[in-house]
Amino acid sequence: MQTHLLLPLRAPRVVVLFCAGCLLIANAYAANIKVVASTVPANGDVNPYGLVVVPATVGSLTAGNLLVSNFNNSANLQGTGTTIVQVTPSGSVSLFAQIDAAKLPGPCPGGVGLTTALAALKSGWVVVGSLPTTDGTSATAQAGCLLVLDSNGNVVETFFGSLINGPWDMAAFDNGSDVSLFVTNVLNGTVAGGGNVVNQGTVLRLHLTIPTGSMPELQSMTVIGSGLSEKTDPAALVIGPTGVGLGADATTLYVADSVNNRIAAISNAVHRTTSAGQGATVAMGGSFNDPLGLTVGPDGNIVTMNGDDGFAIKTSPSGQQLGKGLLDNNGTPPGSGALFGVAIVGGTGLYYVDDATNTLNLLLE
């Protein structure tokens, strides 16, 4: 592994380059971090959560653009955001969807509050999670659903039910006409727990088939992870299993276990028929500080975003923490509550949403 140093513009902090040609994690003032665009649409929604790269040009979607979902409304109430914006790499922003809870084609218990659970499929369909509240507090949080949108931002169906309970983040294994969605759920017992940790979080796999010219058809839902720690939180609404990403082997699913400062691994995630429980521990403690967003880079290493201090952490599949870098230092404590959705684009860098500034940012390679 080749290592370099890059000097910051102002602060005398050391910057870590994890590997040549891979991902450069830098401090918040480094020249290689730039603001791509504001994520606030015309209706004033804030708190960008979900982030995904559009894989194919279909309808109003353009390959290489980025979709961002907003969790809060203009009054900054959590679990009330209804918009998804599309951002070009050059920073042009357009509204992809504004979802009206009163006009959904199917049930979504509690309404609409768009989460980090966001996937854009090769066939042009977009799936986004909803964990809604009526007043921005966990006391009113309800189960929500997964909303399926067409390539022009119209909701065409909903996935809901007993296994879907607070969908919080999502990853996709996309073969075009055959798709597996991996969804974390964070509301199993959390509201009743009243702020105490309950070990009832789940990872759910939804198997979809997508016939040519037709909307996705849900074939099955399988719990592949269970017993994960979760709790309500007045600042974050809920803390539980968050980011998920498939490893380089396209079968191991990595999960950010936020409460326990841990990355877990679920083996054979695409095909397993039983729960792996809390999953095998890849890494725990160290630089982790409420890991939220998670993605896997082209090099197979895992990048997580700390929810409590604004750092990104890079970890090998064997569990070695390879380095960390500060991406946001706003607020008190610095960087707290800023980082959620993250996506790596080979040859470009790491895109991430910054909730403290309501922007989409890019950490250049």
C-alpha positions in Angstrom: 0.0 0.0 0.0 1.4 3.4 -1.0 0.9 6.2 1.4 1.1 10.0 0.8 0.4 13.2 2.7 -1.5 16.2 1.5 -1.2 19.5 3.3 -4.4 21.3 4.3 -5.1 24.9 3.2 -5.4 26.3 6.7 -5.4 23.9 9.5 -2.2 22.0 10.4 -3.9 18.7 10.5 -2.3 15.7 8.9 -4.3 14.2 6.0 -4.4 10.4 5.3 -4.4 9.0 1.8 -5.6 5.4 2.2 -4.3 4.1 -1.1 -3.0 5.4 -4.4 -5.8 5.5 -7.0 -8.4 4.7 -4.4 -9.9 7.1 -1.8 -8.4 10.2 -0.3 -9.8 11.1 3.1 -8.9 14.6 4.0 -9.7 17.2 6.7 -12.6 19.6 6.1 -10.4 22.4 4.8 -8.4 20.4 2.3 -8.3 21.5 -1.3 -9.6 18.1 -2.5 -13.1 18.6 -0.9 -15.6 20.6 -2.8 -19.3 21.5 -2.4 -21.2 20.2 -5.4 -24.6 21.7 -4.7 -27.2 22.6 -2.1 -29.7 19.8 -1.6 -32.6 22.0 -0.5 -35.5 22.0 -3.0 -38.0 24.8 -3.5 -40.3 23.5 -0.7 -37.5 23.9 1.8 -36.9 20.3 2.8 -33.6 19.8 4.7 -31.5 17.1 6.3 -30.3 15.1 3.3 -30.0 11.4 4.1 -30.0 9.0 1.2 -27.5 9.2 -1.6 -27.2 7.0 -4.7 -25.6 7.2 -8.1 -28.0 6.8 -11.1 -26.9 3.7 -13.1 -28.8 4.2 -16.3 -30.4 7.0 -18.4 -34.2 6.3 -18.2 -37.0 8.9 -18.2 -35.9 11.9 -16.3 -33.0 10.0 -14.8 -29.5 10.5 -16.3 -26.7 8.0 -15.7 -23.9 9.4 -13.5 -26.2 11.9 -11.7 -26.9 11.6 -8.0 -30.2 11.3 -6.2 -30.5 12.7 -2.7 -33.5 12.1 -0.3 -34.5 14.6 2.4 -35.6 13.5 5.8 -36.9 16.8 7.3 -39.4 19.4 6.1 -38.8 23.1 6.0 -39.6 23.4 9.7 -36.7 20.9 10.3 -39.0 18.2 11.7 -37.5 14.7 11.4 -39.5 12.1 9.5 -41.4 14.6 7.5 -39.3 15.2 4.4 -41.0 14.3 1.1 -38.5 15.2 -1.7 -35.8 13.6 -3.8 -33.5 15.9 -5.8 -31.3 14.9 -8.8 -27.9 16.5 -8.9 -25.5 16.5 -11.8 -21.7 16.1 -11.2 -21.3 19.7 -12.2 -23.8 20.9 -9.6 -27.1 21.4 -11.4 -30.1 20.5 -9.3 -33.6 19.5 -10.3 -36.5 18.0 -8.3 -37.0 14.3 -9.1 -39.9 13.7 -6.8 -42.1 15.4 -4.2 -44.3 12.7 -2.6 -47.8 13.4 -1.4 -48.7 11.0 1.4 -52.4 11.5 0.6 -52.0 10.3 -3.0 -50.0 7.0 -2.5 -51.1 4.0 -4.6 -50.8 1.7 -1.5 -50.4 1.7 2.3 -47.5 3.4 4.0 -48.3 3.4 7.7 -47.8 6.8 9.1 -47.2 8.7 5.9 -43.9 10.0 4.3 -40.6 10.8 5.9 -37.8 9.8 3.4 -34.8 8.1 4.9 -31.3 7.0 3.9 -32.8 3.9 2.3 -32.5 4.8 -1.3 -31.8 2.7 -4.4 -31.8 3.5 -8.2 -32.1 0.4 -10.3 -30.7 -0.3 -13.8 -34.3 -0.6 -15.1 -35.1 3.0 -14.1 -37.1 2.3 -11.0 -36.2 4.1 -7.7 -37.0 2.7 -4.3 -36.9 4.9 -1.2 -37.7 4.2 2.5 -40.1 6.1 4.6 -39.9 6.4 8.4 -42.6 9.0 9.1 -43.5 11.1 12.1 -46.2 13.7 12.7 -44.2 16.1 14.8 -40.5 15.2 14.3 -40.2 13.1 17.5 -39.8 9.4 18.0 -43.0 9.2 20.0 -45.0 9.6 16.8 -42.8 7.4 14.6 -44.6 4.8 12.6 -43.6 1.7 10.6 -43.6 3.4 7.1 -42.9 1.5 4.0 -40.7 1.3 0.9 -42.0 3.5 -2.0 -41.4 2.5 -5.6 -41.1 5.4 -8.1 -40.9 5.3 -11.8 -38.1 7.0 -13.7 -40.1 10.3 -13.8 -40.6 10.4 -10.0 -44.1 9.1 -9.7 -44.9 6.6 -6.9 -46.4 3.5 -8.4 -46.5 1.0 -5.5 -45.6 0.5 -1.9 -44.0 -2.4 0.0 -45.2 -2.6 3.6 -46.1 -5.0 6.3 -44.9 -6.7 9.5 -41.3 -7.2 8.4 -40.9 -3.6 7.2 -40.8 -1.4 10.3 -38.8 1.8 10.1 -36.7 1.2 6.9 -33.5 3.2 7.6 -30.9 2.3 4.9 -30.7 0.1 1.8 -28.3 -1.5 -0.7 -29.2 -3.3 -3.9 -27.9 -6.3 -5.8 -29.1 -5.4 -9.2 -29.2 -7.9 -12.1 -31.6 -5.8 -14.1 -34.7 -8.1 -14.2 -33.8 -9.7 -10.9 -33.0 -7.5 -7.8 -32.3 -8.1 -4.1 -32.8 -5.1 -1.8 -31.1 -5.2 1.6 -33.0 -3.0 4.1 -32.2 -2.2 7.7 -35.2 -1.7 10.1 -34.9 0.3 13.3 -38.4 0.5 14.8 -38.8 -3.0 16.2 -39.4 -2.2 19.9 -37.6 1.1 20.0 -40.5 3.4 20.7 -41.7 1.2 23.5 -38.1 1.0 24.8 -38.3 4.7 25.7 -34.6 5.5 24.9 -33.3 2.2 26.3 -31.3 -0.1 23.9 -33.4 -3.0 22.6 -31.8 -5.7 20.5 -34.5 -6.1 17.9 -33.1 -4.4 14.8 -33.3 -6.4 11.6 -31.8 -6.6 8.1 -34.4 -7.6 5.5 -33.8 -8.9 2.0 -36.6 -8.2 -0.6 -36.4 -10.2 -3.8 -37.9 -8.4 -6.8 -38.5 -9.4 -10.3 -38.9 -6.7 -12.9 -40.6 -7.9 -16.1 -39.9 -5.8 -19.2 -42.2 -2.8 -19.3 -43.7 -3.6 -15.9 -43.2 -2.4 -12.4 -41.2 -4.4 -9.9 -43.0 -7.5 -8.4 -42.2 -8.4 -4.8 -41.5 -12.2 -4.7 -40.3 -12.6 -1.1 -39.1 -10.9 2.1 -36.5 -12.7 4.3 -34.9 -11.6 7.5 -31.2 -12.2 7.1 -30.0 -10.3 10.2 -31.7 -9.9 13.6 -31.0 -8.9 17.2 -29.2 -5.7 16.3 -29.1 -2.9 18.8 -31.3 0.1 18.4 -32.8 2.9 20.5 -34.7 6.2 20.2 -32.7 9.4 20.5 -34.0 13.0 20.8 -31.4 14.3 18.5 -31.2 11.6 15.9 -34.8 10.3 16.2 -33.5 6.7 16.3 -30.1 5.0 16.3 -29.8 1.5 15.0 -28.4 -0.6 12.1 -27.9 1.9 9.3 -25.5 1.7 6.3 -25.4 -1.5 4.3 -23.1 -2.5 1.4 -22.2 -5.6 -0.6 -18.6 -6.6 -0.5 -16.3 -7.2 -3.4 -17.4 -10.9 -3.4 -21.0 -9.7 -4.2 -22.4 -11.9 -1.4 -21.1 -10.6 1.9 -23.3 -7.8 3.3 -21.6 -5.3 5.6 -23.8 -3.5 8.2 -23.0 -0.4 10.2 -24.0 -1.3 13.8 -24.3 2.2 15.0 -25.1 1.6 18.6 -22.1 -0.7 19.2 -19.6 1.2 17.0 -19.1 -1.9 14.9 -19.1 -3.2 11.3 -20.9 -6.5 11.0 -20.8 -9.0 8.2 -23.7 -11.2 7.0 -22.3 -14.0 4.8 -24.2 -15.4 1.7 -26.6 -12.4 2.0 -28.0 -12.8 -1.5 -29.1 -16.5 -1.1 -29.3 -17.3 2.6 -32.7 -18.4 3.9 -32.2 -17.9 7.6 -31.0 -15.1 9.8 -27.3 -14.6 10.6 -28.3 -13.0 13.8 -26.1 -10.0 14.7 -23.6 -11.0 12.0 -19.9 -11.6 12.4 -17.9 -8.7 13.8 -15.5 -7.3 11.2 -14.2 -4.4 13.4 -15.3 -2.7 16.5 -14.4 0.4 18.5 -11.2 2.3 17.6 -12.1 5.3 15.4 -15.7 4.3 15.0 -18.1 6.9 16.6 -21.7 6.0 15.7 -21.0 4.7 12.1 -24.0 5.6 9.9 -23.6 5.6 6.2 -21.6 2.8 4.7 -20.3 1.9 1.2 -17.7 -0.5 -0.3 -15.1 0.9 -2.6 -13.7 -0.5 -5.8 -10.7 -1.8 -3.8 -13.1 -3.8 -1.6 -12.5 -1.7 1.5 -15.4 -0.4 3.6 -16.0 3.3 4.2 -18.2 4.4 7.1 -19.4 7.9 8.1 -19.3 8.7 11.8 -22.5 10.3 13.1 -20.9 11.8 16.2 -17.8 13.5 15.0 -17.8 14.1 11.2 -15.0 11.6 10.4 -15.0 9.0 7.6 -13.3 5.7 8.5 -11.8 3.3 6.0 -11.7 -0.4 7.1 -10.4 -3.5 5.3 -12.6 -6.6 5.0 -10.2 -8.3 7.5 -11.1 -5.6 10.1 -8.0 -3.3 10.0 -8.9 0.4 10.3 -6.8 1.9 7.6 -7.3 5.5 8.4 -9.7 8.3 9.1 -10.4 11.8 7.8 -12.5 14.8 8.9 -15.2 15.7 6.4 -17.2 18.1 8.6 -16.4 20.0 11.7 -19.5 22.2 12.1 -21.7 22.3 15.2 -21.3 21.2 18.8 -19.6 18.8 19.2 -17.8 19.3 15.8 -19.2 17.2 13.0 -22.0 15.7 15.1 -25.0 14.6 13.1 -23.6 15.8 9.8 -22.8 12.6 7.8 -25.2 10.0 6.4 -25.4 9.0 2.7 -22.1 8.1 0.9 -21.2 6.8 -2.6 -17.9 6.2 -4.3 -17.5 6.8 -8.0 -14.4 5.3 -9.4 -12.1 7.8 -11.0 -13.9 10.7 -9.3 -14.0 10.3 -5.6 -16.4 10.0 -2.7 -19.7 11.8 -2.7 -21.4 12.5 0.6 -24.3 14.4 2.0 -23.6 16.9 4.7 -26.6 17.5 7.0 -24.9 20.4 8.8 -24.8 22.4 5.6 -27.5 20.7 3.5 -25.2 20.1 0.7 -23.8 17.3 -1.5 -20.0 17.3 -1.3 -17.3 15.5 -3.2 -14.0 14.3 -1.8 -11.8 14.0 -4.9 -9.5 11.1 -5.5 
